[in-house]
């Protein structure tokens, strides 16, 4: 029986890479996945899902007023759809999450959603709120705070690493704009004004650091 899955995490946990690998696995077996990505995410190209390690695939770009159940039904008129994969699922509306439950319940097609749980102020995104409420299965993808603890939250920072406490909930950006932190570190950075360590794309962890991270994630 098909299910609705929500795979959530802070940033830099490999959500998009896992989504693209899942799509590849379906295609490798002669099956047809249908990929969705929000039209507002234009970091790479609208209608393209791209991971930090360079994997990419074309996807259907959706806007907030699009009917995702109808989009899947229309695709079924041309070919079978064996799975639906949604990137940046936090940007779904309540109605669109409900539509995805209909894809599962009425069309018997599994839906796998990947996204953030909370925004830069520690509040739930609309899409995440209803996925947490309605998904059949919840899976947390783990990543690491610069302190060495598990990161569960995200802060939006300026170019010096200080938290921005106000602004629009939706502001597209990457490592230059957002940092994944533990809840304890979030309190220090967001409320107490602590400077956070920005991610250096050229920085590599030592073997001892990697071993410590693996222990924390167990």
Helices and strands as residue ranges (DSSP letters): E 4-9, H 15-28, E 33-38, E 48-50, E 56-58, E 60-62, H 68-76, E 83-86, G 89-91, H 94-107, E 110-116, H 126-134, E 137-140, E 143-144, E 150-151, E 153-156, E 178-181, H 183-186, I 187-191, H 207-217
